[in-house]
Amino acid sequence: MRSSRRLAALVATLGLALPLTVGTALVASPSTADPAPPLDRGAPGTWTKVTTGKVLNISEPGLYRTADGVLHVLYPRQNASTDDIAFTNIGPTGAVVATGDAVAGWADLPQDPKVVGLPGGGIRLVFGGIHDIYGGDPYDTGQMFSATSDAGGTTWTLAQGALTESHYAYASYGTGATTLADGTPVVSFPLNSMLTWNAGTPTDSTFTVSSCCLYDSTLVRDDDEVWVAYAGNGSSASTAGLFVKQLLPTDTGPTFKMPRSSEGTDVSTPSQSTAFVARPGGGMYAAYCIGYPTCDRIGLWRFGSDEPVTVPGSKGARDIALASGPGGRLWIAWTTYDQVKVVRTATTGTRFGAVRTIKPPPAADSLHGVFVAGSDGSADVLLNNGSALFHQQVLPGLSLTAAPRSWRHGTRQKVTFTATDAGAAIGGARVSAAGRSCTTAAATGRCSITFRIATSKRFVATVHADGYAAGRVRLRVR
């Protein structure tokens, strides 16, 4: 569950009304007490700290990629007596290109801001909050508010008015946001057993679950429909698990439970926003843990299908993130107790490439959340280590097979290698093993090497191709 600090704690700790920050011209680097990360880092294989100040272990960044390929990361930052939402902009090559504050000096801000697009290429930051606990300004009401920027994402202006009628958005159990086709923001927040949502109207809409509570709402738009996914921890098998419900054009339809998202009333509930996306090319997908009390595997479920497919290598998953990529591909990232894992699907969305295993940054005592944004050739992965967010670009992995993989020593043996990405042949890849090499054919992804090895041994063949992380296969001479 993601929830804000409560008003009572703020009253106890704050002694003065807070100045409102509106339309602040932002600097390109944070304070000298916590200098900006170097701008030549962040490429594949390197973790880069991309936040400044105090970031809580429950903090989730809002992510949005503009047409120029820049990933805009908006994250909550906690000060001694106030809260901010700061930004870090990451360029297409993984370098940090700008940092600063989007919203500063608020009394209370939830830990999960969201970012959506504006017509014309701009950006909208969505958040619930209380600016001044003593009242007297229009942002002390606890409603859902927004700030906007042009596509550059370096100068932010607090928008007039609120996005919700309700005054309880500051206590959100998991903020959701998307837009209609015309750019109208659609926002949601759960609190106890009620989900409140609004799509640019004076009056909020709500629905209530029969057994408390619901958490971690995620909104997506699929064509002209808006859907919400959320986690429920009800007291029956029908109210415990992960769920999907349509909100627009109508919210009168049924609520769908994601298959195998609970074992009776036992749920491995997400510890961050429910992983739910609309896939380019069609369909809505969710990724979630199957099994309790530990995760037996991640299920990738297409809405409307009977069963989820199993994400390979996902046993023991904890935090799960899901993002769409070009061409209908999906990126899935998850944490275990001591690793980050990432995989990309085929353009069909249901076949998987090689799973990448990434060591966490050296500063990571524990892993508290993972977040992913897809791009043309790589994924931007962010990790919460309990006090900061770290970023790394991750390339898709190549798969390499060999036939045969073992043979008797002292004889000549021709071995055929096949390089693939999520089942698709990869031509032009270079395979190397035991001092020999070959290049895969475009049509088949295959090439062959003939070995003559006199004694028993084990060795590894590797494959490299531009835009991919290397793959490997183990060979044995008996």
C-alpha positions as CSV (number, residue, x, y, z in Angstrom):
1,M,0.0,0.0,0.0
2,R,1.2,3.5,-0.8
3,S,-0.2,6.1,1.6
4,S,0.8,9.6,2.6
5,R,1.7,10.8,6.1
6,R,-1.3,11.8,8.0
7,L,-2.4,15.3,8.7
8,A,-2.1,14.9,12.5
9,A,1.6,14.2,12.2
10,L,2.0,17.4,10.1
11,V,0.2,19.5,12.6
12,A,2.5,18.2,15.2
13,T,5.7,18.9,13.3
14,L,5.0,22.2,11.4
15,G,5.0,25.5,13.1
16,L,4.5,27.9,10.3
17,A,2.3,28.2,7.2
18,L,4.2,27.2,4.1
19,P,5.0,29.4,1.1
20,L,3.4,28.3,-2.2
21,T,5.7,27.5,-5.1
22,V,4.0,28.2,-8.4
23,G,5.6,28.5,-11.8
24,T,9.1,28.2,-10.5
25,A,12.0,28.5,-13.0
26,L,13.9,25.4,-12.3
27,V,17.7,24.9,-12.2
28,A,19.4,22.1,-14.0
29,S,21.2,20.7,-10.9
30,P,20.2,20.0,-7.3
31,S,21.8,21.6,-4.3
32,T,25.5,21.3,-3.7
33,A,24.8,19.1,-0.6
34,D,23.8,16.3,-3.0
35,P,25.4,17.0,-6.4
36,A,23.8,15.9,-9.7
37,P,24.9,12.6,-11.0
38,P,27.6,12.7,-13.7
39,L,26.1,13.2,-17.1
40,D,28.2,10.6,-18.9
41,R,26.7,7.6,-17.0
42,G,23.5,5.6,-17.2
43,A,24.3,3.5,-20.3
44,P,23.7,-0.3,-20.2
45,G,25.6,-1.9,-17.4
46,T,25.8,1.1,-15.1
47,W,23.5,2.2,-12.2
48,T,23.3,5.9,-11.7
49,K,21.7,7.6,-8.8
50,V,19.1,10.0,-10.2
51,T,17.5,11.5,-7.1
52,T,18.6,14.0,-4.5
53,G,17.6,14.4,-0.8
54,K,15.5,11.9,1.1
55,V,13.5,9.4,-0.9
56,L,11.3,7.0,1.2
57,N,11.4,3.3,0.6
58,I,7.7,3.4,-0.5
59,S,8.3,6.2,-3.1
60,E,7.3,5.5,-6.7
61,P,8.4,7.7,-9.6
62,G,6.0,8.9,-12.3
63,L,7.5,8.1,-15.7
64,Y,6.8,9.7,-19.1
65,R,8.7,9.6,-22.4
66,T,8.4,12.6,-24.7
67,A,8.7,12.5,-28.5
68,D,12.4,13.4,-28.3
69,G,13.2,10.2,-26.5
70,V,13.8,11.9,-23.1
71,L,12.4,10.0,-20.1
72,H,10.9,12.3,-17.5
73,V,11.2,11.0,-14.0
74,L,9.1,12.8,-11.3
75,Y,9.7,11.6,-7.8
76,P,8.6,12.6,-4.2
77,R,11.3,14.0,-2.0
78,Q,11.0,14.5,1.8
79,N,12.5,17.5,3.6
80,A,12.6,18.2,7.3
81,S,9.1,19.8,7.3
82,T,7.9,19.9,3.8
83,D,7.6,17.7,0.7
84,D,8.6,18.3,-2.9
85,I,8.1,16.5,-6.2
86,A,11.5,16.8,-8.0
87,F,12.4,15.8,-11.6
88,T,15.3,14.1,-13.4
89,N,15.2,14.0,-17.2
90,I,17.1,11.1,-18.8
91,G,18.2,11.3,-22.4
92,P,17.9,8.5,-25.0
93,T,21.5,7.3,-24.3
94,G,20.9,7.1,-20.5
95,A,22.6,10.4,-19.5
96,V,20.9,12.7,-17.0
97,V,20.2,15.9,-19.0
98,A,18.3,18.1,-16.4
99,T,17.2,18.0,-12.7
100,G,15.2,20.3,-10.5
101,D,11.9,20.8,-8.7
102,A,8.4,20.6,-10.2
103,V,6.4,21.2,-7.0
104,A,8.1,22.4,-3.8
105,G,7.2,23.3,-0.3
106,W,4.0,21.3,0.4
107,A,2.8,20.1,3.8
108,D,1.8,16.6,2.5
109,L,2.3,14.8,-0.8
110,P,1.5,11.1,-1.5
111,Q,4.5,9.0,-2.5
112,D,3.2,8.0,-6.0
113,P,2.9,11.0,-8.4
114,K,1.8,10.1,-12.0
115,V,2.7,11.8,-15.3
116,V,0.6,11.9,-18.5
117,G,0.8,13.7,-21.8
118,L,-0.7,17.0,-22.8
119,P,-2.0,17.9,-26.3
120,G,0.8,19.4,-28.3
121,G,3.5,17.4,-26.6
122,G,3.5,18.8,-23.1
123,I,3.5,17.0,-19.8
124,R,1.1,16.9,-16.9
125,L,2.1,15.9,-13.4
126,V,-0.8,14.5,-11.3
127,F,-0.7,14.3,-7.5
128,G,-2.9,14.6,-4.4
129,G,-1.7,16.9,-1.6
130,I,-2.1,19.5,1.1
131,H,-0.1,22.7,0.6
132,D,-0.8,24.5,3.8
133,I,-2.3,22.7,6.8
134,Y,-3.5,26.0,8.3
135,G,-5.7,26.9,5.3
136,G,-5.9,30.1,3.5
137,D,-4.7,29.1,0.0
138,P,-6.6,27.1,-2.7
139,Y,-4.3,24.1,-2.5
140,D,-4.9,23.2,1.2
141,T,-7.9,21.1,0.4
142,G,-6.4,17.7,-0.1
143,Q,-7.8,17.3,-3.6
144,M,-6.0,16.0,-6.7
145,F,-4.0,18.7,-8.4
146,S,-1.7,19.0,-11.3
147,A,1.3,20.9,-12.7
148,T,2.2,21.3,-16.3
149,S,5.3,21.7,-18.5
150,D,6.1,21.9,-22.1
151,A,7.9,18.9,-23.7
152,G,11.2,20.1,-22.2
153,G,10.1,19.2,-18.7
154,T,12.3,21.8,-16.9
155,T,9.8,24.6,-16.1
156,W,6.6,23.6,-14.3
157,T,3.5,25.6,-13.5
158,L,1.0,24.7,-10.9
159,A,-2.4,24.5,-12.6
160,Q,-5.4,26.4,-11.1
161,G,-8.2,24.4,-9.8
162,A,-8.4,20.7,-8.8
163,L,-8.9,17.5,-10.7
164,T,-11.2,16.0,-8.1
165,E,-14.2,17.1,-6.1
166,S,-13.1,14.9,-3.2
167,H,-10.7,16.3,-0.5
168,Y,-9.2,12.9,0.3
169,A,-6.8,12.5,-2.6
170,Y,-3.9,13.4,-0.3
171,A,-4.5,10.1,1.5
172,S,-4.5,8.0,-1.7
173,Y,-3.8,4.3,-1.4
174,G,-2.4,4.3,-5.0
175,T,-2.9,7.2,-7.4
176,G,-3.9,6.3,-11.0
177,A,-3.8,8.6,-14.1
178,T,-4.3,8.5,-17.8
179,T,-5.9,10.8,-20.4
180,L,-8.8,10.7,-22.9
181,A,-8.0,11.0,-26.6
182,D,-8.4,14.7,-26.4
183,G,-6.0,15.1,-23.5
184,T,-8.6,15.3,-20.7
185,P,-6.9,13.9,-17.6
186,V,-8.6,10.9,-15.9
187,V,-7.5,10.3,-12.3
188,S,-8.3,7.9,-9.6
189,F,-7.4,7.1,-6.0
190,P,-8.6,4.4,-3.6
191,L,-9.2,4.9,0.1
192,N,-10.4,2.1,2.3
193,S,-13.2,0.3,0.3
194,M,-13.9,3.1,-2.2
195,L,-12.3,4.1,-5.5
196,T,-12.9,7.7,-6.5
197,W,-12.2,8.8,-10.1
198,N,-12.8,11.8,-12.3
199,A,-12.6,12.5,-16.0
200,G,-12.8,16.3,-16.2
201,T,-16.2,16.7,-14.6
202,P,-17.4,18.8,-11.7
203,T,-18.5,15.8,-9.8
204,D,-16.5,12.7,-8.9
205,S,-17.6,9.1,-9.7
206,T,-17.0,6.3,-7.2
207,F,-17.4,2.6,-6.7
208,T,-17.2,0.6,-3.5
209,V,-16.0,-3.0,-3.0
210,S,-18.0,-5.2,-0.8
211,S,-15.1,-6.1,1.5
212,C,-12.4,-3.6,2.5
213,C,-10.0,-2.7,1.1
214,L,-8.6,-1.8,-2.3
215,Y,-5.1,-0.5,-3.2
216,D,-2.7,0.5,-5.9
217,S,-5.0,1.7,-8.7
218,T,-3.6,1.9,-12.2
219,L,-5.5,3.5,-15.1
220,V,-5.1,2.7,-18.8
221,R,-6.9,3.8,-21.9
222,D,-7.5,1.3,-24.6
223,D,-8.9,3.1,-27.7
224,D,-11.9,5.0,-26.2
225,E,-12.2,2.9,-23.1
226,V,-10.7,3.6,-19.7
227,W,-10.0,0.7,-17.3
228,V,-8.7,0.5,-13.7
229,A,-6.7,-2.3,-12.2
230,Y,-6.4,-2.6,-8.4
231,A,-5.5,-5.0,-5.6
232,G,-8.1,-6.1,-3.1
233,N,-7.6,-7.9,0.3
234,G,-11.2,-8.8,0.9
235,S,-12.4,-11.6,3.3
236,S,-13.6,-13.9,0.5
237,A,-12.0,-15.5,-2.5
238,S,-14.2,-13.3,-4.7
239,T,-12.9,-10.1,-3.1
240,A,-9.2,-11.0,-2.6
241,G,-6.8,-10.7,-5.5
242,L,-6.2,-8.4,-8.4
243,F,-9.1,-6.9,-10.4
244,V,-9.9,-5.0,-13.5
245,K,-13.0,-2.8,-14.1
246,Q,-14.1,-0.5,-16.9
247,L,-14.7,3.1,-15.9
248,L,-15.4,4.8,-19.3
249,P,-17.6,5.2,-21.3
250,T,-19.5,3.3,-18.6
251,D,-18.7,1.9,-15.2
252,T,-21.8,-0.3,-14.9
253,G,-20.2,-3.5,-16.2
254,P,-18.7,-6.4,-14.2
255,T,-15.5,-6.5,-12.3
256,F,-13.1,-9.1,-13.5
257,K,-10.7,-11.0,-11.2
258,M,-7.2,-11.7,-12.7
259,P,-6.9,-15.5,-12.9
260,R,-4.8,-17.1,-10.1
261,S,-4.2,-13.8,-8.4
262,S,-5.1,-15.3,-5.0
263,E,-5.2,-18.6,-3.2
264,G,-8.5,-18.4,-1.5
265,T,-8.2,-15.2,0.5
266,D,-4.4,-15.2,0.5
267,V,-2.9,-12.7,-1.9
268,S,0.7,-11.7,-2.7
269,T,-0.4,-8.1,-3.1
270,P,1.8,-5.7,-5.1
271,S,3.9,-3.3,-3.1
272,Q,3.7,-0.7,-5.8
273,S,1.2,0.3,-8.5
274,T,-0.5,-2.6,-10.1
275,A,1.4,-3.6,-13.3
276,F,-1.2,-3.0,-16.0
277,V,-0.8,-1.5,-19.4
278,A,-2.6,-1.2,-22.8
279,R,-0.4,-2.7,-25.5
280,P,0.2,-1.0,-28.8
281,G,-1.3,-3.4,-31.4
282,G,-4.1,-4.4,-29.1
283,G,-5.0,-5.8,-25.7
284,M,-4.5,-4.9,-22.1
285,Y,-2.0,-6.9,-20.0
286,A,-1.3,-7.3,-16.3
287,A,1.7,-8.9,-14.6
288,Y,1.4,-10.3,-11.1
289,C,2.6,-12.9,-8.6
290,I,1.0,-16.3,-8.6
291,G,1.4,-18.2,-5.3
292,Y,1.4,-17.4,-1.6
293,P,3.1,-16.6,0.8
294,T,6.0,-16.4,-1.7
295,C,5.7,-15.9,-5.4
296,D,5.9,-19.1,-7.3
297,R,6.0,-17.3,-10.6
298,I,4.9,-14.1,-12.4
299,G,1.8,-14.5,-14.6
300,L,1.4,-12.3,-17.7
301,W,-2.3,-12.1,-18.3
302,R,-4.0,-10.7,-21.4
303,F,-7.4,-9.3,-20.4
304,G,-10.1,-11.7,-21.6
305,S,-7.9,-14.8,-21.6
306,D,-8.6,-17.8,-19.4
307,E,-5.1,-18.1,-17.9
308,P,-1.9,-16.1,-17.6
309,V,1.3,-17.3,-19.2
310,T,4.3,-17.9,-17.0
311,V,7.2,-15.4,-17.1
312,P,10.4,-17.5,-17.3
313,G,12.8,-17.3,-14.4
314,S,10.4,-15.4,-12.2
315,K,10.2,-17.6,-9.1
316,G,10.7,-15.6,-5.9
317,A,9.6,-12.3,-7.5
318,R,8.7,-9.4,-5.2
319,D,8.1,-6.0,-6.9
320,I,6.8,-6.2,-10.5
321,A,6.7,-3.5,-13.2
322,L,5.3,-3.6,-16.7
323,A,5.7,-1.3,-19.7
324,S,4.7,-1.2,-23.3
325,G,7.4,-0.9,-26.0
326,P,7.2,-0.2,-29.8
327,G,5.9,-2.8,-32.1
328,G,3.6,-4.4,-29.5
329,R,6.4,-5.6,-27.3
330,L,6.2,-5.6,-23.5
331,W,8.9,-5.1,-20.9
332,I,8.7,-6.8,-17.5
333,A,11.0,-6.0,-14.6
334,W,11.0,-7.5,-11.2
335,T,13.1,-7.8,-8.0
336,T,14.0,-10.8,-5.9
337,Y,15.7,-10.3,-2.6
338,D,19.0,-9.6,-4.1
339,Q,18.6,-9.2,-7.9
340,V,16.8,-7.2,-10.6
341,K,15.5,-9.2,-13.6
342,V,14.2,-7.9,-16.9
343,V,12.7,-9.5,-20.0
344,R,11.2,-8.3,-23.2
345,T,8.5,-10.1,-25.1
346,A,8.0,-10.7,-28.8
347,T,5.8,-8.4,-30.8
348,T,2.9,-10.8,-30.1
349,G,3.2,-9.9,-26.4
350,T,3.2,-13.5,-25.1
351,R,6.6,-15.0,-26.1
352,F,9.7,-14.1,-24.1
353,G,13.3,-13.3,-24.9
354,A,16.2,-14.1,-22.7
355,V,15.8,-13.0,-19.1
356,R,18.5,-10.5,-18.0
357,T,19.7,-10.7,-14.4
358,I,21.1,-7.4,-13.1
359,K,23.1,-6.9,-10.0
360,P,21.7,-4.0,-7.9
361,P,23.8,-0.9,-7.3
362,P,26.5,-1.3,-4.6
363,A,24.7,1.1,-2.3
364,A,21.6,-1.1,-2.2
365,D,21.1,-2.7,1.2
366,S,17.7,-3.9,0.1
367,L,15.3,-3.5,-2.8
368,H,12.0,-1.7,-2.3
369,G,10.6,-1.1,-5.8
370,V,11.3,-1.4,-9.5
371,F,10.0,0.6,-12.4
372,V,10.4,0.3,-16.1
373,A,9.8,2.4,-19.3
374,G,10.1,0.8,-22.7
375,S,11.8,2.5,-25.7
376,D,12.9,1.5,-29.3
377,G,15.8,-0.7,-28.3
378,S,16.2,-0.8,-24.6
379,A,14.4,-0.4,-21.3
380,D,14.9,2.3,-18.7
381,V,14.8,0.6,-15.3
382,L,14.7,2.4,-12.0
383,L,15.2,0.9,-8.6
384,N,14.3,2.2,-5.1
385,N,17.0,1.0,-2.7
386,G,15.3,2.5,0.4
387,S,16.8,6.0,0.2
388,A,17.3,6.9,-3.4
389,L,16.3,5.9,-7.0
390,F,18.9,4.4,-9.3
391,H,18.7,4.2,-13.1
392,Q,20.1,1.8,-15.7
393,Q,19.3,1.2,-19.3
394,V,18.9,-2.6,-20.0
395,L,19.3,-4.1,-23.5
396,P,17.2,-7.1,-24.5
397,G,18.9,-10.4,-24.2
398,L,19.9,-12.8,-27.0
399,S,19.1,-16.6,-26.7
400,L,21.7,-19.0,-28.1
401,T,21.1,-22.7,-28.6
402,A,23.6,-25.4,-29.9
403,A,23.0,-28.8,-31.5
404,P,24.6,-30.9,-30.3
405,R,25.6,-29.5,-26.9
406,S,27.8,-32.5,-26.0
407,W,30.0,-35.0,-27.9
408,R,32.9,-37.4,-27.4
409,H,36.4,-36.0,-27.4
410,G,39.0,-36.9,-30.0
411,T,36.5,-36.6,-32.9
412,R,35.6,-33.8,-35.3
413,Q,32.1,-32.4,-34.4
414,K,30.1,-29.9,-36.3
415,V,27.9,-27.8,-34.0
416,T,25.0,-25.7,-35.3
417,F,24.2,-22.5,-33.3
418,T,20.9,-20.6,-33.5
419,A,20.5,-17.0,-32.2
420,T,17.0,-15.8,-31.4
421,D,15.2,-12.9,-29.7
422,A,11.8,-14.1,-28.3
423,G,11.7,-16.8,-30.9
424,A,12.7,-14.6,-33.9
425,A,15.9,-15.4,-35.8
426,I,18.7,-12.9,-35.4
427,G,21.0,-12.7,-38.4
428,G,24.4,-11.1,-38.4
429,A,25.2,-12.2,-34.9
430,R,28.7,-13.4,-34.2
431,V,29.1,-16.7,-32.3
432,S,32.5,-17.5,-30.6
433,A,33.7,-20.6,-28.9
434,A,37.1,-22.3,-28.2
435,G,38.9,-19.8,-30.4
436,R,36.6,-20.2,-33.4
437,S,33.7,-18.1,-34.7
438,C,30.8,-17.9,-37.2
439,T,28.2,-15.4,-38.2
440,T,24.5,-16.2,-38.2
441,A,22.4,-16.1,-41.4
442,A,19.7,-13.5,-41.8
443,A,16.9,-15.9,-42.6
444,T,17.6,-18.6,-40.0
445,G,19.8,-17.1,-37.3
446,R,22.0,-20.1,-37.7
447,C,25.7,-20.8,-38.3
448,S,28.1,-23.7,-37.6
449,I,31.5,-24.3,-36.2
450,T,33.4,-27.6,-36.5
451,F,35.5,-28.5,-33.4
452,R,38.2,-31.1,-32.9
453,I,39.0,-31.3,-29.2
454,A,41.3,-34.0,-27.9
455,T,40.3,-34.2,-24.2
456,S,37.2,-33.9,-22.1
457,K,36.3,-30.4,-21.2
458,R,33.5,-27.9,-20.7
459,F,33.4,-24.5,-22.4
460,V,31.0,-21.7,-23.3
461,A,29.9,-20.4,-26.7
462,T,28.8,-16.7,-26.7
463,V,26.8,-14.6,-29.2
464,H,27.0,-10.9,-29.8
465,A,24.8,-8.6,-31.9
466,D,24.3,-4.8,-32.0
467,G,21.5,-3.7,-29.7
468,Y,21.5,-6.8,-27.6
469,A,23.1,-8.2,-24.5
470,A,25.3,-11.2,-25.2
471,G,23.8,-14.7,-24.9
472,R,25.6,-17.9,-24.1
473,V,25.3,-21.7,-24.1
474,R,27.4,-24.3,-22.3
475,L,29.1,-27.1,-24.3
476,R,30.6,-30.3,-23.1
477,V,33.1,-32.6,-24.6
478,R,32.9,-36.0,-22.9
